[in-house]
Amino acid sequence: MKHDLKDQLTFAGDKLRVQPEIIKGFFAETCDKIVSHLQSVLGQPGVRGTNTILMVGGFSESPILQAAIRDAFPECKIIIPNEAGLAVLKGAVIFGHSPKAIASRVSKFTYGIACCKTFVPGVHPESKKIINDGREDCDDCFDKHVEMGEEVEVGKEFEARSYRPSRRAQTSVGLRVHTSSDRNPTYTDDPGCRKIGELNIDVSQIASYEDRNFLVNMIYGDTELGVKAHLTKTGEVLNANFDFLG
């Protein structure tokens, strides 16, 4: 047994007794990180002045964490509901049955679509240069729709973004939808970016390539991410499906 623990651990029959300070030490780093994160969140302009903290989730039932939160935020009222460990699950069930029960949420990630942009020498890396119908494009550009930390009301439609097939011969377009832990990612393979699905759009019925420009709206804040696509010129709604397994 280590010398510095010899007075902290004792045996009583077949049981090992550990001093409370040793047990508290097991949780010290975790509690410190939670407190630090809360201080960062509460320092943001949108929530500044908050004076109530609601603790939910299984770890919220820990007296050690509760004491750490109370000590770090003495000016706040701390609420710990009965069965705090089930509160998140119950909230998810309520939200699934009644999405309007939650008026708005804060986006955990930045959402965007992978697209090609006109290649600009000296701005875009040569490794991302591709040729489409004789035109130099930059591949894998992250076109942002929803920014991380943005407050989103239920069913909110974000500003439509314009796209078109990269090549004239295309009769369908597969737009890769990505998330990012960065507010302003540049490319879809940047650190923190992840593909979550693909939006497939049928443009086979539009004869002219010039008329195949279309607009995409993301609909966020509901129980699932939604999208709409329609032609820029006529407003005609396009046949589109979202594949989250792609």
C-alpha positions in Angstrom: 0.0 0.0 0.0 1.3 3.4 -0.8 2.5 5.4 2.1 0.2 8.4 1.4 -2.9 6.2 1.5 -2.1 4.1 4.5 -4.2 6.1 6.9 -7.0 6.6 4.3 -7.8 2.9 3.7 -8.7 0.4 6.4 -10.0 -3.1 6.5 -12.9 -4.1 8.7 -13.5 -7.8 8.4 -14.1 -8.5 4.7 -14.8 -4.8 3.9 -12.6 -2.1 2.7 -13.3 1.4 4.2 -12.2 4.4 2.2 -12.1 8.0 3.6 -14.7 10.3 2.0 -12.0 12.7 0.7 -10.6 9.9 -1.4 -13.9 9.1 -3.0 -14.5 12.8 -3.7 -11.1 13.0 -5.4 -12.3 10.4 -7.9 -14.9 12.9 -9.2 -12.9 16.2 -8.8 -11.7 16.5 -12.4 -15.1 15.7 -13.8 -16.9 18.1 -11.6 -14.4 20.8 -12.3 -14.9 20.4 -16.1 -18.7 20.5 -15.7 -18.5 23.7 -13.6 -16.1 25.3 -16.1 -18.4 24.4 -19.0 -21.4 25.9 -17.1 -19.5 29.1 -16.4 -18.7 29.3 -20.2 -22.3 28.8 -21.1 -23.7 31.2 -18.6 -21.2 33.9 -19.7 -22.7 33.9 -23.2 -24.9 37.0 -24.1 -28.0 34.9 -24.8 -28.2 33.4 -21.3 -26.5 36.1 -19.2 -28.4 36.8 -16.1 -29.8 33.3 -15.7 -30.4 32.6 -12.0 -31.8 29.0 -12.0 -30.0 25.8 -12.9 -32.0 22.7 -13.5 -30.0 19.5 -13.0 -31.1 16.4 -14.9 -29.5 13.2 -16.0 -28.2 10.3 -13.9 -25.0 12.1 -12.8 -27.2 15.0 -11.4 -28.3 12.6 -8.6 -24.7 12.6 -7.3 -24.4 14.6 -4.0 -20.8 15.3 -4.9 -21.8 17.0 -8.2 -24.7 18.8 -6.6 -22.3 20.2 -3.9 -19.8 21.3 -6.6 -22.6 23.2 -8.5 -24.0 24.8 -5.4 -20.5 26.0 -4.3 -19.6 27.3 -7.8 -23.0 29.2 -8.3 -24.2 30.4 -4.9 -26.3 33.1 -6.6 -28.3 30.5 -8.5 -31.3 28.5 -7.5 -30.5 24.8 -8.0 -33.4 22.6 -8.9 -33.0 18.8 -8.9 -36.3 17.0 -9.8 -37.2 13.6 -8.5 -35.8 10.8 -10.7 -33.4 13.2 -12.4 -32.0 10.3 -14.3 -35.2 9.8 -16.1 -35.9 13.5 -16.8 -34.1 13.5 -20.2 -35.9 10.3 -21.4 -39.3 11.7 -20.3 -38.5 15.0 -22.0 -37.6 13.2 -25.3 -40.9 11.2 -25.2 -42.9 14.4 -24.6 -41.1 16.2 -27.4 -41.7 13.3 -29.7 -45.5 13.4 -29.0 -45.7 17.2 -29.0 -42.9 19.0 -30.8 -44.4 22.4 -30.0 -43.8 21.7 -26.2 -40.4 23.1 -26.8 -40.6 26.6 -28.4 -36.9 26.7 -29.5 -33.6 25.0 -29.2 -30.0 25.9 -29.7 -28.2 24.2 -32.5 -25.4 21.9 -31.2 -23.6 21.8 -34.6 -23.2 23.8 -37.7 -25.2 22.3 -40.6 -24.3 22.6 -44.2 -24.1 21.0 -47.7 -21.1 20.0 -49.6 -20.8 21.8 -52.9 -18.5 22.9 -55.7 -17.4 26.5 -56.1 -15.5 28.2 -58.8 -11.8 27.5 -58.2 -9.8 30.5 -57.2 -5.9 30.1 -57.5 -4.2 31.1 -54.3 -7.4 30.8 -52.3 -8.4 27.2 -52.8 -5.8 24.4 -52.4 -4.7 22.7 -55.6 -5.6 19.3 -54.1 -9.3 20.2 -54.3 -9.3 21.4 -57.9 -11.5 19.3 -60.2 -12.7 19.8 -63.7 -16.4 19.8 -64.5 -17.4 20.2 -68.2 -14.0 22.0 -68.8 -14.6 24.3 -65.8 -12.2 24.5 -62.8 -14.1 24.0 -59.6 -13.1 23.6 -55.9 -14.6 20.4 -54.5 -15.9 19.7 -50.9 -16.8 23.3 -50.0 -18.9 23.6 -46.9 -22.0 25.7 -47.7 -23.4 26.7 -44.3 -27.2 26.6 -43.6 -27.4 26.6 -39.7 -24.7 27.9 -37.4 -23.7 26.2 -34.2 -25.1 28.1 -31.2 -27.9 29.6 -33.2 -31.3 29.7 -31.5 -33.8 27.8 -33.7 -37.6 27.9 -33.4 -39.6 24.8 -34.1 -40.2 24.3 -37.8 -38.1 27.3 -38.7 -37.1 27.5 -42.4 -33.6 28.9 -43.0 -32.6 31.1 -45.9 -32.7 29.1 -49.2 -29.3 28.4 -50.8 -28.9 28.0 -54.6 -27.4 25.0 -56.3 -27.1 23.4 -59.7 -25.8 20.2 -61.2 -22.0 20.2 -61.6 -22.2 18.7 -65.0 -24.6 19.2 -67.9 -25.3 15.4 -68.2 -26.5 15.1 -64.7 -30.2 14.2 -64.3 -30.1 13.8 -60.5 -28.1 15.6 -57.8 -26.8 14.1 -54.6 -26.1 16.8 -52.0 -24.1 15.6 -49.0 -25.3 17.0 -45.7 -22.7 17.6 -43.1 -22.4 18.8 -39.5 -19.4 20.5 -37.9 -18.3 21.4 -34.4 -16.8 24.6 -35.9 -19.0 27.7 -36.4 -17.5 28.5 -39.9 -16.0 25.4 -41.5 -14.4 25.9 -45.0 -14.4 22.4 -46.3 -16.4 19.2 -45.5 -13.3 17.3 -44.6 -12.1 19.9 -42.0 -11.6 18.6 -38.5 -14.9 18.2 -36.7 -16.9 17.7 -39.8 -19.1 14.6 -40.3 -21.5 13.5 -43.1 -24.9 12.7 -41.7 -26.8 12.0 -44.9 -27.5 12.8 -48.5 -30.2 14.8 -50.2 -31.1 13.3 -53.6 -32.8 15.6 -56.1 -34.4 14.6 -59.4 -33.9 17.1 -62.2 -34.4 14.7 -65.1 -37.6 16.5 -66.2 -35.9 19.8 -66.8 -34.6 19.8 -70.3 -32.3 22.9 -70.2 -29.2 22.8 -68.0 -29.6 26.6 -67.4 -33.0 26.0 -65.9 -31.8 23.3 -63.4 -30.8 25.9 -60.8 -32.7 25.0 -57.6 -33.0 26.3 -54.1 -32.7 24.2 -50.9 -34.3 25.2 -47.6 -33.3 23.4 -44.4 -36.1 23.1 -41.8 -34.7 22.7 -38.3 -35.9 22.6 -34.8 -38.6 19.9 -35.2 -38.2 16.2 -34.2 -36.1 15.7 -37.3 -34.1 17.7 -39.8 -36.2 18.5 -42.9 -35.4 19.9 -46.4 -37.3 21.5 -49.3 -36.1 21.9 -52.8 -37.7 23.9 -55.7 -36.6 25.3 -59.0 -35.3 28.9 -58.9 -37.0 29.9 -62.2 -40.5 28.5 -61.7 -40.8 27.7 -58.0 -41.8 24.1 -58.9 -41.2 21.8 -56.0 -38.7 19.1 -56.9 -38.8 15.4 -56.0 -36.3 15.1 -53.2 -35.6 12.5 -50.5 -33.3 12.6 -47.5 -31.2 9.5 -47.0 -29.7 9.5 -43.5 -28.0 6.2 -44.1 -26.1 7.3 -47.3 
